[in-house]
Structure formats: C-alpha cells, structure tokens
Amino acid sequence: MDSAVATSVGMTARARLAAFVRTLRVNGFAVGLGETQDALKVMTSELALRPAYLREGFKALFCSRLEEWQRFDEIFDAFWQGRGMKVAVRASSARPDAARAELQAGLPAAGAKSDQAAVESEGEGEAEGLPGEGRARGASDAEALAQIDLRHIAEREAMEEALRLAERLARVMRDRLTRRDRRHRRGRRIDMRRTIRASIGHGGTPVDLVRRRRKEKPLRLVVLLDVSGSMSLYSTAFTRFMRGLVDRAHETEAYLFHTRLVHISEALRESDPVRAVERLSLLAQGWSGGTRIGESLAAFNRFHAARVLHSRSVVIILSDGYDTGEPAALAAEMAALRKRARRIVWLNPMMGWKDYAPVAGGMQAALPHIDLFAPAHNLASLAALEPYLARL
C-alpha cells in the first residue's frame, strides 16, 4: 500500500471512529481522549479486519459500567453494520435531556456530523421522511448557531433559540461536573474500563481492581457577570447560561456587577422565568451603566468571599475588562481573590473578535492573577470551558 493510500485510509478510520465516539457519548457513555486514542490504534491494526475482534476490543475500551456493557452491542451493530436501527435510536434517547442538550448546544465540533445523524445515516438513513431526520437537522442548525458571535444574532427567533441553548448547555455541563468520580484505592465502585485495560498485562485476568468513589467536595462555581453598557450584546445570553449553572446546583453562586455588586442566585432559581426576570430587573437597577470592576470585587471580597469560597472554588468572571476605576485597585482585589479561590477564570467576549488585544487598563491589571483567560463570544466557546473545569 503506497503512502498516499495509507494516509487516506488512516484519515477515513479517524473520521469514522470520531463519529462512533460521538454516538457513544450521546448515548451516555463516558468516553475520553485516552480511550479514543487506544481505539484508533486498534482500528488501524489487523484486528480491524475481524469485526468480532474489533467489537470486543472497543467494548473493553469504551464500557466502564454494566449498563454500558449491556447496551454496547446494539449501538455497535447500528453504527457499523446498519442493524437494529430503531433500537439504537431509542437507546440514544435514554438520557433525553443530556443527549439533546449536547446536540443542540453545539458541543460537537463545528461541521462534524451529529451523533444522532451518525446512527441514523447507516442503512435506513437513506429513506425519505425518517423520524430522526428532523432531530438531526435541528442538531445541525444548533451546531451552526453555536459558532455565531452572539452580537451578530439579529433575528429574534434565533436569539431566543440561542438563549435556550445557553441554558441547556450550562445544565449539562454542571451535571457532568458534579457526577464525575475519581480514582481511589478504597472506592466502593469498580472502574470496569480501567480494570479491563489493566488486565491486558496479565493475559486478561483482572488481578488489579481499579476503584472509584465520589469526590469528597464537588467543584463550586462562583460566577460574576459584568452587565455594563459595553457588555450589553452578551449579558442576556450569559445570564441564561448562569441560570443553567445555578438551577440544579446549590454549589454554584451567581452575581451581577456594573457600578455595584448584586447577588442573584436565588432569583435565578425561580421556577417561573417571568418572575425570575422581574426579580433580576429589581435587583440589577443600573443595568448597562458604567463599570466599576475593582469596587465590585472589593464588595465581593468583603461581604461574600468568606461564605462562598473554599478550596474547591473556581471564580468565573465574564467581562470585557473595561473599568472606570483605578487599575491598581482592581489588581489589589484580584490578588486578594486569588488567595481564596482554587482558580480564577476570566472569559472575555472580545477575545473572539479579530485583532483584539487586552490593552485596556483594567484587563492589564487583572491578567497576572488569572489562571485561564479565554474567549466567550459564542456558545461553542462557553462549551469549551468544561474540559478545563473537569481536570480540577
């Protein structure tokens, strides 16, 4: 096989495997980068010529729970052999909220085929009017919307959909972060996937059991959103994102700031969205006014930090960094905040703009105290925050 053909085969294998991994994730499988890399090695070896061996190899790599082990075969057959289509589609709806949120919140890479579409495109997927067709199209539209800068969304319907997606994305992210386990030699649960991988060196005998248990302290997120005039094109979407983070987790706290700081966690937890908006309107008088980031952080450090921050806290600041106060005051408050928080993340929507540079005085003062400085101009950039948080 010449090098050009070999390269083509390798690219095809990677694309097919990537689509299969996305399908597994939508169906609730916790598949990471390490498992995917190992699977690619299997897929580009001679084992790939024997479907039965390929199935068992993938099953050992991708299944870490009994439920995943039981469901793997039907998903594998649907994707690779076009069998059991209806069963596999129903299986992908086993976690409807999480699966739909992942597809509709633009979590898959831009331009990539959606997971639901990947399952349905095999075999019967050519049939006109397939029931999953509308869902696949909706996921594709959501992926495209996730890539658009929020300030460029002019149509009312598109903005309303973006707001819904922002909230769904945050809920899925928050749920996954709080459910993650960690390895522990005295854990109660056996990590089947890592146990099977460790058994390879012993001829397939599981000599060493890899165990997991819940994290003793879940990650606490404390989000501070700048709602000044310069942030007005983004603040509504960010507020919905915060609502998704706060809604199901009391380990998350939310604040707005402009010329003053406002605690809004309880308002965001309102089940009635109309009442939530009313409460926010009353709390955030002065919305879209000036910005006093240093003074707002001083209020947070003085009145809230001791109560809401601990060793597992991550402070997320959503702001463009334009401050009407003294840069030295902002730097001092950031330094004080840095001593209390595990990490400080600053998400700046302007980082997604062409030729942007953080030259504003406030941004320059804050940068030395930031652990992660990242863009937040669209939904995809918000979704990119999860891998960073998952490692903490």
Secondary structure, 3 states (H helix, E strand, C coil): CCHHHHHHHHHHHHHHHHHHHHHHHHCCCCCCHHHHHHHHHHHCCHHHHCHHHHHHHHHHHHCCCHHHHHHHHHHHHHHHHCCCHHHHHHHCCCCHHHHHHHHHCCCCCCCCCCHHHHHHCCHHHHCCCCCCHHHHHHHHHHHHHHCCCHHHCCCHHHHHHHHHHHHHHHHHHHHHHHHCEEECCCCCEECHHHHHHHHHHHCCCCCCCCEEEECCCCCEEEEEEECCHHHHHHHHHHHHHHHHHHHCCCCEEEEEECCCEEECHHHHCCCCHHHHHHHHHHHCCCCCCCCCHHHHHHHHHHHCHHHHCCCCEEEEEECCCCCCCCHHHHHHHHHHHHHHCCEEEEEEHHHHCCCCCCCCHHHHHHHHHCCEEEECCCHHHHHCHHHHHHCC
